[in-house]
Amino acid sequence: MGRLSSKEGASRLTPLQQRILGFIVERSTMGGGHAYCTKREIAEFMNCSAKSVDRAIVRLRSEGVIESHPRFNESGGQEGNSYRVAASE
């Protein structure tokens, strides 16, 4: 799979992937360009399983649509991820 352009990307993404992308876009406008959340929070908002969210995020990342980075608390435990829409080339 190659990187998706923005036009072809929207048409090749599943409805759930499109909804998750929209969620990340909306959250990132409130979070200074990053959406800070867990997959479980996304799943609850989307009314689907965390596994479905995980598969969708893996696809969005592999297609170069989003970037994600883990977030850790002071004791080193992972709290969630920081998601953002990848810069277009």
N, C-alpha and C positions, 0 to 999 in steps of 0.2 A: 504494500500500500504506500502510495506517495502522499505528499502533503496536499491538502485540499485548498483550492482557491476559495475565496469567500462565496462566490456565486455557486460553484459546483458543490462546495461543502454543505450548504444549506439543503440542497436537494438530495445529497447522498446520506445525510444523517437520518437516523430513525427519529420518530416523534419524541421518544424519551430523551435521546441525545440532544435534540433541538431544545426541549424544555429545560434540560440541565444547563445547557449553554446560556439560555435566557436568564436562568436563575443566577448563574455566575456573573453575567453582565450586570444584572440588577444589583446584586450584592456588592460587586466591585465598585460601582458608582458611589455606594455608601461607605465603602472601606478604603478610599484613597487609591483605587486601582486594583485592589486585591479583595477577594471574597474569602473570609475566614470562617470555615465551617467544617463539620465532620460529614462523612458519607451518610451516617445515620440521620443527621439533621436534614440533609438533602432528601433522603429517602422518605422521611416523615412528611416533608413539604410536598413531595411528588406523589405521595401515597403509593409507594412501591417498596420493594425489598432493597436492603443495603447491597445485596449481591448484584441486583440489576443496575444500581447506581455505580458500583465498582466497575462492572463491564463497560458501561457507557463512558465513564471517565478514562478507562484504559484506552478505549477507541479514540476519544477526543484528544488525548495526549499523543497517541501514536500517529494521528493524522496531523499533528502540529497545530490544532485549533486552540488548545489551552495548555498552560504550564501549571504545574503544582509543586509545592515545596512543603515538607512537613514542618509543623510548629511544635515546639517543646516547652514544657513548663520549667520552672526553676530547678526541680529535682531531676530533670532529664526525661520525664515521661511525655509521650506524644499526646498532644491535646487535639489535634486535627490537622488540617492542611490549609495552606494559602493557595487559592486558585486565581488565575488571571487569564484573560484572553491573550493568546500569543500575538506578538507584533507581526503584522503582515509584511512580507518581503517585497 
